[in-house]
């Protein structure tokens, strides 16, 4: 099987995020970058499929030079090779277009993306990628089986689960629950350093980035107001005060 | 040749050697003695070849002075065996008894051929010699009786694995041989004395008081009958003794040679020492996956284990019902080795010169089948087994080696630990809390980081618990305030501090551990740090013993050492008295690893009104809290919880406060108190908090922690 897994490098969930003074983005200094956790489920599923059916896994990532670390992380987990698209940043459409251009030549049987990236939370790239490649897409997949040239994917919806059968090739966007991503072995880490990664810029892919959408302004969330401690010794009075505050200030009852 | 040339009389006491054993008894005797010795020698030669056949090289013959000292103390003087009274005395009676008897018997039987010995074996020397041989003979017999009582009546659990007795036949044979030699020896002596005293006029026969007592019971029995009985007993005695010698290499008696050998070849490295993996880039495999990945010494350890079970007696994993027993681990590896080593030896001798040796694959994998994974991961690295092992076996590094294989080679280990390692990789702490929050605890205390002022005497290395765990942070605050009050010059690394790497190292992730160590060392060396204080014994041990491998050479102190010192120097005054009963729980990494037992106790005793009660298991025999060896971060789902067991031990001495010197222990003891629903009446405190409260400077520290984020591992990538 020829398998592709798309990955994005994002700030660690615990990183201290500071918005730039001009609101154009975030301050990148001092941030620990990691593989988008949903993409990790995609990589793990790709590796599992390969281990079961043979074939190879190609990791595709778009991002600045540091994105190479994330590609190596996926290679350490067991993927065979990588493609690094050296476009720092783009809107969802252009990102998908760049990925599509890089993937076209590979003719994969199946493509994995995370259901969304935890930095901008758009959740669009997987679907646009499928559209650009003319492939079906199943989003938010928590269980996947490949049999008789068909992909059988389970996705949870409100109060139920859908079992979707899709023809292949197809795009799968991975949701938490699909699997438990593996911890890279040390020989895997060492070998990953020597695995081939194609570095391609926009020109090499024959594309030009023409933004269709742009971030106008980024603002930090409002600071959370400090909690309030109701003083006093009389429990009844304290309860009455609490009820009053919940109704009048918090407006929740 | 009955060596009967001499005439013995009062003033020239002695006895006729080979009495009643005329020619050719002596040559026949020596002939069989030679056969027994040849079997003995062959047995060990064969064993020697087996020891040589497998295992990686390791030098254990350096520093011979220290090694000879170890063998004299622990072999000849039995120091380590004596650490426990009953088995110590039991073993000493047999050991010293036999040690004397074997030399006595050998000289007795041969001294007529050794002219320089002849002049001694008469008169007073002979009388005392006879007397002492009786005493030591009785000693062996007493030792055997104690052993039989212990093994067959008392049946302590340590001589079994969960009630299944170890090696029934071997143990019984050895005891029968020992008793047989002594009993036939006394009987034979009695027969001889009956004739010697009454016929030959050996009036000094009473010096051999046991044989003499037996001889007296023979009064009236015909001398010819006794001489025939004597002859038979003489041969039986001789053949039991020869059987004993020949049996040594093939039974638990092998320890007569292996125990002193192992005492000689013991590790002279600091406790808990792990050889760092030197080259990750070029190594082909990591850790111990196959038997031959152990060093030869580690395989030798398995052979040297004679199942005394002292390790099992204090092993927190075993006692809490988990499948691990350090004794069983050694015995299982030994059994596996005995099966594998002939295959390896055959393959090696079959291979032609210059050809590669092809060794058939084993039918059982060592890590996973021979050693169950639950066994492997149950170890808390508490070091009890290594502390008490009379032959200095090294269980913990063997376990770490196998863990390294599972983690580094196969990446096959518990999901909780995988998450912990990812958190350490991404945020340099096991909880995965943002690294920028590391120095938040110190915000309002006016403590400078080394970036602000590097000209301080000590670096206070806070560690992950002290930085992120809400309970741990209170300890950091108490200790930092105490230092300030005492006028100690110190600083912290703040956001530049990273995880020490101990949990990664002991959990088999040497790669991660080295990465973390190197990052810390770079920062510390960058500020020219010389002296470091740690509140966590895990960081303390790691920085002290493992950082030097990577260029980090510091003087490292545990905070209880510093506190005890400040009290002794009068730099802090303890005036606010405490009430209730305190007990001190020895952290493994402080006590057994670093021999710090008294400083924390000294600090506690300096508090006015302190009533300190020791738990049954204290000092070198302290019981682990359950959190070492990476266990802090893993689920404990087999058997009883170790921390609850330790809490019960504190409850048993009616303690109101469990004092600790380790943040892991603090968490475990606090949880144990909750599990046992004793929060109303009991609490766990760090020594620093108790001392700070006793300084009476401001509002006391309480044990309540606003439990929110810490104490619970973060779920990575949990979707919003």
Interface residues (C-beta under 8 A of the other chain):
Chain A: X12 X13 X14 X15 X16 X30 X32 X34 X37 X38 X40 X118 X175 X176 X180 X182 X183 X184 X185 X186 X187 X188 X189 X190
Chain B: X280 X281 X285 X286 X407 X408 X409 X410 X411 X413 X415 X418 X421 X422 X426 X427 X432 X433 X434 X435 X436 X437 X511 X714 X716 X717 X718 X719
